Each structure stands twice: as structure tokens, then as C-alpha cells.
Amino acid sequence: MSFGSSSVHSNLILPYIMQNATDEQKQRWLPGFASGDLMFAIAMTEPGTGSDLANIATSAKLSDDGSHYVLNGSKTFITGGALADRVLVVARTTPYDPDNRRGGLSILVVDASSEGYSVGRKLKKIGLKTSDTAELSFDDVLVPVADLLGEEGKAFSYLTQNLAQERLTIAFGAAATASAAIAHAIAYTKDRKVFGKPVASFQNSKFVLAECSAELQALQIMVDNAIELNDRDELTVPDAARAKLFATETAGRIIDKCLQLHGGYGYITEYPIARLYADTRVTRIYGGTSEVMKTIIAKDLGL
Ligand SMILES: Cc1cc2nc3c(=O)[nH]c(=O)nc-3n(C[C@H](O)[C@H](O)[C@H](O)COP(=O)(O)OP(=O)(O)OC[C@H]3O[C@@H](n4cnc5c(N)ncnc54)[C@H](O)[C@@H]3O)c2cc1C
């Protein structure tokens, strides 16, 4: 089951607030955050910038009296963006410097009811129908300096730190969906009869499910190890990338094989395997693509 934008709210946003908000900000935001009266989203991606976050162009210029930032730009693919009350917007507070690409980015917690803030299209997706995925735009939005999260110019290091945990949540979600896919395929193939025999009785079905089960166990052990590292605050960025890469690619393979065992019914959305297939595809893309995970791992190998 996918919890959509509420899992972004609680799994992804909460660590940013707990680690970087002041006591005054926590008092303002956390009661509504916990009750659900204030739903949060996070906006990093822009139409021209996804994988290369250092290239973010949305700008936040400090006013002459230093009381607020003036926010301009646009974001896309924002989970929960259409319904959010507050959005953590990553914006450039000092001009782009090619010699320090990761510098000059800050996180502003923007009130969605501000003048100049608008929600664009809700993007139509092949899966994850539980969450809205929206475009946002900012036209001279005034954001009080009291709503700067953490220190100005430090957003890139906050993102790096939190993306490791975000990738871990994607990895254990992948393990759960792969496990569910195998359970569905076992139940379905035992029930469905072809040539007078249950599909589960064919050697191919047994071998495919045996392979899936072995792959799932490897995936589960890797994810459990990453969770233990995270609990001890020892999960490194490259290890989180390894867990996300392996978990999402393996889950994708497992779910695809389990769908195949359903025949045509696997392609019909009323069957849970079809929804798992459509919902899981994006895990190899969001939170950093598989290719970006490989670049992080390769760098860790000194390449
Ligand atoms: C359903 C959904 C929900 C999302 N939710 C959010 C959200 O809540 N907040 C948010 O900020 N973003 C969100 N995103 C955005 C997501 O994180 C980006 O789509 C993702 O990071 C990839 O960026 P991009 O789409 O611009 O792809 P691009 O960066 O344009 O990549 C295109 C292709 O180039 C490859 N590529 C890029 N760099 C390299 C490289 N160095 N070497 C080799 N290949 C490379 C990529 O792997 C990919 O295959 C969401 C996306 C989706 C689809």
C-alpha cells in the first residue's frame, strides 16, 4: 500500500525540521504537522534541473531591510504539492558561482497561502495515484526571514544528509513491494489453472518464484543492514546509494517476473500486481535516479 504524500510529510520532511528548525519554528510548525492540519512538501526539482541539484535556479533575494526574501522561480514533480500548506523550497540565496556550485542554496519554508504562490498542473502519472505530483511557481513571493530553515547557504549539505535517509526509505519500500509481489504471485499461480493444472505446478513458475525469493532475501538483508547503520547514525551517502540502487532495481525485476506469471490479468489494474508494477517503477527515478546512485558509488570507489 502506498501512503503517497503523507509519507513524504512524515518520513522526509520531519528530519529536516527536527535537525534544522529553531525552537520557535518547531513551536509554530510541529503541532499542525503532527495533527495533519499543516501538510508539508519539499520542492527541489525544477523544470530545468532534476539530477543536478547544484543547478537550481529558483532565487530568493533578501530585501533591503533584511526582513524577508523575495522568491521567484518554479518547481515541478512536487509530491503533495497541490495540497501542501507549507513547502520546503530549495532556492538560490546568492548568485550561481561556477567555482562553488553547491554553495548559495538555502531552504525556505514557504506558506502556500502567500501572494504570488501558485499551484500549476497536477501531473498525470502511470502509477502512485495516491499522491498528487504538482508544478509550483513563485512570483515575487515574500517569505519572512523567520521562515529560513537552518543556515543560509547550507541547503546542499542538508540535502545530502537527508537524501541518504530518503533513499533508505525508498529501499525498504522496494523490499516491501517485492515481498508483496511474490506473495501475490504464489497465491495467483496456485489458484489459476492452465492446461488443467495450476500455473504453480509448472517447473518454470517454481523456478521463477524460487529466484525471486532468493533475490528478495539478499535485498532484505541489505536493507536491514542499512537500517541498522542509520539507527547508529552511521549510514553513509554511498551506502544509502548502494541500498537504493540494489533494492529498487531488484524489486523492479522481481515485480516484473511476478506480473508475467499472472498472464494478461497482470496487466489489469484491478489486480494488485499491476498496481505494484506501476507504483514501483518510479523508485528507480525519484530520490535520485539509478544512474545518479552509480555516480555516487563510483566516486566512493575513487573513480
Ligand atoms: C512521481 C514523482 C515524484 C517526485 N517527487 C518529488 C518531490 O516531492 N520533490 C522533488 O523535489 N522532486 C520530486 N521528484 C523529482 C525527482 O526527484 C526527479 O525526477 C529525479 O531526481 C530525476 O530528475 P529529472 O526528472 O530532471 O531527470 P534528469 O536529471 O533530466 O535525468 C534524465 C536522465 O539522465 C540521467 N542522468 C542524469 N545525470 C546523469 C549522470 N551524471 N550520468 C549518467 N546519467 C545521468 C538520469 O539518470 C536519467 O536517466 C519526483 C518525481 C516523480 C516522477
Ligand as a Chemical Component Dictionary entry (heavy atoms), coordinates in Angstrom:
data_LIG
# 
_chem_comp.id                   LIG 
_chem_comp.type                 NON-POLYMER 
_chem_comp.pdbx_formal_charge   0 
_chem_comp.three_letter_code    LIG 
# 
loop_
_chem_comp_atom.comp_id 
_chem_comp_atom.atom_id 
_chem_comp_atom.alt_atom_id 
_chem_comp_atom.type_symbol 
_chem_comp_atom.charge 
_chem_comp_atom.model_Cartn_x 
_chem_comp_atom.model_Cartn_y 
_chem_comp_atom.model_Cartn_z 
_chem_comp_atom.pdbx_ordinal 
LIG C1  C1  C 0 6.307  10.714 -9.020  1  
LIG C2  C2  C 0 7.445  11.638 -8.738  2  
LIG C3  C3  C 0 7.509  12.291 -7.505  3  
LIG C4  C4  C 0 8.540  13.192 -7.247  4  
LIG N1  N1  N 0 8.528  13.890 -6.056  5  
LIG C5  C5  C 0 9.430  14.892 -5.884  6  
LIG C6  C6  C 0 9.329  15.772 -4.751  7  
LIG O1  O1  O 0 8.455  15.619 -3.888  8  
LIG N2  N2  N 0 10.209 16.785 -4.644  9  
LIG C7  C7  C 0 11.187 16.998 -5.568  10 
LIG O2  O2  O 0 11.961 17.942 -5.414  11 
LIG N3  N3  N 0 11.323 16.189 -6.656  12 
LIG C8  C8  C 0 10.452 15.146 -6.832  13 
LIG N4  N4  N 0 10.550 14.336 -7.936  14 
LIG C9  C9  C 0 11.604 14.588 -8.921  15 
LIG C10 C10 C 0 12.659 13.501 -8.996  16 
LIG O3  O3  O 0 13.486 13.505 -7.860  17 
LIG C11 C11 C 0 13.431 13.718 -10.315 18 
LIG O4  O4  O 0 12.541 13.366 -11.370 19 
LIG C12 C12 C 0 14.703 12.914 -10.395 20 
LIG O5  O5  O 0 15.655 13.384 -9.473  21 
LIG C13 C13 C 0 15.327 12.944 -11.795 22 
LIG O6  O6  O 0 15.420 14.246 -12.289 23 
LIG P1  P1  P 0 14.841 14.573 -13.770 24 
LIG O7  O7  O 0 13.480 14.010 -13.856 25 
LIG O8  O8  O 0 15.030 16.013 -14.045 26 
LIG O9  O9  O 0 15.767 13.704 -14.740 27 
LIG P2  P2  P 0 17.119 14.212 -15.429 28 
LIG O10 O10 O 0 18.035 14.771 -14.420 29 
LIG O11 O11 O 0 16.749 15.076 -16.599 30 
LIG O12 O12 O 0 17.706 12.826 -15.965 31 
LIG C14 C14 C 0 17.391 12.269 -17.260 32 
LIG C15 C15 C 0 18.230 11.002 -17.452 33 
LIG O13 O13 O 0 19.626 11.365 -17.399 34 
LIG C16 C16 C 0 20.285 10.513 -16.480 35 
LIG N5  N5  N 0 21.430 11.190 -15.866 36 
LIG C17 C17 C 0 21.417 12.346 -15.158 37 
LIG N6  N6  N 0 22.659 12.646 -14.715 38 
LIG C18 C18 C 0 23.463 11.627 -15.132 39 
LIG C19 C19 C 0 24.850 11.333 -14.998 40 
LIG N7  N7  N 0 25.663 12.148 -14.323 41 
LIG N8  N8  N 0 25.338 10.208 -15.573 42 
LIG C20 C20 C 0 24.512 9.375  -16.257 43 
LIG N9  N9  N 0 23.184 9.602  -16.427 44 
LIG C21 C21 C 0 22.674 10.701 -15.869 45 
LIG C22 C22 C 0 19.225 10.188 -15.445 46 
LIG O14 O14 O 0 19.581 9.034  -14.697 47 
LIG C23 C23 C 0 18.026 9.966  -16.319 48 
LIG O15 O15 O 0 18.056 8.660  -16.856 49 
LIG C24 C24 C 0 9.558  13.399 -8.201  50 
LIG C25 C25 C 0 9.499  12.717 -9.431  51 
LIG C26 C26 C 0 8.461  11.862 -9.707  52 
LIG C27 C27 C 0 8.415  11.189 -11.051 53 
# 
loop_
_chem_comp_bond.comp_id 
_chem_comp_bond.atom_id_1 
_chem_comp_bond.atom_id_2 
_chem_comp_bond.value_order 
_chem_comp_bond.pdbx_ordinal 
LIG C1  C2  SING 1  
LIG C2  C3  SING 2  
LIG C2  C26 DOUB 3  
LIG C3  C4  DOUB 4  
LIG C4  N1  SING 5  
LIG C4  C24 SING 6  
LIG N1  C5  DOUB 7  
LIG C5  C6  SING 8  
LIG C5  C8  SING 9  
LIG C6  O1  DOUB 10 
LIG C6  N2  SING 11 
LIG N2  C7  SING 12 
LIG C7  O2  DOUB 13 
LIG C7  N3  SING 14 
LIG N3  C8  DOUB 15 
LIG C8  N4  SING 16 
LIG N4  C9  SING 17 
LIG N4  C24 SING 18 
LIG C9  C10 SING 19 
LIG C10 O3  SING 20 
LIG C10 C11 SING 21 
LIG C11 O4  SING 22 
LIG C11 C12 SING 23 
LIG C12 O5  SING 24 
LIG C12 C13 SING 25 
LIG C13 O6  SING 26 
LIG O6  P1  SING 27 
LIG P1  O7  DOUB 28 
LIG P1  O8  SING 29 
LIG P1  O9  SING 30 
LIG O9  P2  SING 31 
LIG P2  O10 DOUB 32 
LIG P2  O11 SING 33 
LIG P2  O12 SING 34 
LIG O12 C14 SING 35 
LIG C14 C15 SING 36 
LIG C15 O13 SING 37 
LIG C15 C23 SING 38 
LIG O13 C16 SING 39 
LIG C16 N5  SING 40 
LIG C16 C22 SING 41 
LIG N5  C17 SING 42 
LIG N5  C21 SING 43 
LIG C17 N6  DOUB 44 
LIG N6  C18 SING 45 
LIG C18 C19 SING 46 
LIG C18 C21 DOUB 47 
LIG C19 N7  SING 48 
LIG C19 N8  DOUB 49 
LIG N8  C20 SING 50 
LIG C20 N9  DOUB 51 
LIG N9  C21 SING 52 
LIG C22 O14 SING 53 
LIG C22 C23 SING 54 
LIG C23 O15 SING 55 
LIG C24 C25 DOUB 56 
LIG C25 C26 SING 57 
LIG C26 C27 SING 58 
# 
